[in-house]
Amino acid sequence: MKRDKALEILRAANEKRAVQIDFPLVIDGIEIPVTMKNIDVIDVSMMQQMTIEKALNEARQEGLHLLPVNEMRWEAHLKRATENLEGPVKKEVLRRLEKEKPQTLADQIAIEASWYYTGRKYIPKILYVGDSQLFDESNIDDYYQLVRDMDVLTLLINKFSELMTRQREIEQSVKNLKATASLN
């Protein structure tokens, strides 16, 4: 890794500069340039884990843990989860999803529930136009109306996955740099 790149990564980590993604969001035929940023990894992990546990419990009560994964549905989920991604990010998201492939239908339903819940409850907190949050308590119903369109919801969740992948890459690079620095 080049020295300048290493310094940039360390500065970003030390300044806690947010990783962000800029992309257009089409609302009522109007293209709005939005930024997705400021992911709180702990908050996301806790929210997703709680959603998975709740959905898993409900699915088990229905006996769905006794049924195998619905392969056609799983393949459709993989396609949807990577629909707006390209290159190394798409490969990384697919790798992570395949690594976490559900073992039962209950697991599968819980993973999908977490995917949707993230799109509905967490993503509006990290969408910005310039420095202003796009959706807040005053207009959250507008967001819910917007994500009723599965293409919009899919785009937002895919961009969220891309942002998480980039954030993990930077965190890993910082860890590697720190480990390398401690060896010298």
N, C-alpha and C positions, 0 to 999 in steps of 0.2 A: 504494500500500500504506500502511496506517495505521502511524503511528509505533510504537504499542504492539506490533503484529504484527511489525514489522521488528526491534524490540528482542528480542522473544521468540525469533525465528529466530536472531538473532546469539548470544543467550545459549545456546540449545540447541547451536549449532555450537561455541561456545567451551567449553562444559562437556562437549561430546561426549555429551550426553544421548541415550540410545538412543530411536529411534523404535520404537514398539511397537503391537501390535494385540492386543486382548483379544477372545476368542470362546469359545463353548462347544465342547467336544470330548466326544462321546458314546462312552464305553467300557463295554461290557457293560451297556448300557441306563442307565448313570449319566452324567448331564451334569456334566462337570468344567470349571469356568471356567479357561481357560489363557491365557497371554500368550506371544506370539512376539516376541522382541526380540534385540538385540545381534548384528545381522548384521555380519560382517566382509566388506565388499564385495570386497576383494582376494582373500581366501580363497575366497569363492564363485566369483569370476571365474576364478581359477586352476583350481579343481576342475571347473567346467563346461567350460572350454576343454580340459582334459586328457581329460575324458570324451568330448567331441565329437571330438577328434583320434583317440582310440583307436577309437571306434565308426566314424568315417569311414574309417580305415585298413582295418578289418575289412570294412566294406561294399564298399569299392573292390576288395579282394582277391576278393570274390564277384562282381565285375562290376556291382554295383548303381549305380555312377556313370554307367553307360550307359543307365539306365532313367529315364523321367520320374517326377515326383512323383506319388504316388497321391492324386489330388484328394479322393476320398471320405475317405480316411484323414486327410488334412490338415484337411479341414473338421471331422471328428470331433475332431481334436486341438485345433483352435481352440475348439470348443464346450466340451470338457473343461477346457481351460486357463482358461476364463472363467466356468465354471459357477456358482461361488459369489461372483462379483464383481458390483458394481452401479455405475451412474452413470459419473462421470469416470474412476474407476480402471479399470473394465471397458473403456471406450473407449481409454484409454492402453495397456493391456495388448494389446488387439486391434491397435492401431496399430503397436506395437512388433513383435508377431508377424508382421503382414503385411509390415512393412519387412524382416524377416529371413526371409521365406518361402524355403524351400529351392528349389534349382534342379534337383536330381536326387533320386532315391530314396535314394541314399547319404547325401546331406545331410539328408534328412527323417528317416531312421533315427537319424542322429547327434544331431539336435535332440531327438528323442523319448527317446533314451538319456540325454541330459543332464537332461531333465525328470524322469525316473524316478530317476536317481542322486541328484539334489538332494533329492528326497523321501525317499529311503531313507538317505542318508548325512549330509546337512547339517542338515536340519530338526530331527532329534532334539536337536541341539546347542543349538538356540535356543528350545526349548519350556519354559515355566516354569509352575509353579503357585505364585503368590506370588513369593517371591524364590528358590525352590528349583527347580533344573532337574528337569523331569519324568522325563527318561530320561538315564541315564548308563551307564557300562560294566557296572554291576551288574544292570541290567534292560533292556539294549538289545534282547535277544531278545523281550521283551514288545512293544517298539515294532515290530519286524519282523513280529510276529504281527498287530498292530493294522493295519499298512498293507497287509496282504494283501487287506484290504477296499478295493477300488478307490475307493469313495465317500469313505472316510476319507483315503486318499492324495491324492485329487483336492482335497478340502477343504484339506488342509495345504499342498499346492503352490499352490493359489489364494490362500490367506492369505499365503504367502510372497511371491507376486507382488505382492499388495496392499502388503505391507510394503516391498518393494523400490521400488515405485512411489512410495510416500510418502517414502521416504528420498531418492530422486532429486529429488523436488519440493523438499524442504527444502534439499538441496545446491544445486540450481539457484537457489533464492531467495537463499541466502547469497551465491552468486557474483554474482547480479544486484545485491544490496545493496552488496557490496564494490566492484563496478564503478561503481555510482552514487556511492558515497562517494568514490572516487578521482577522479571528475570534478568534485566540488565543492571 
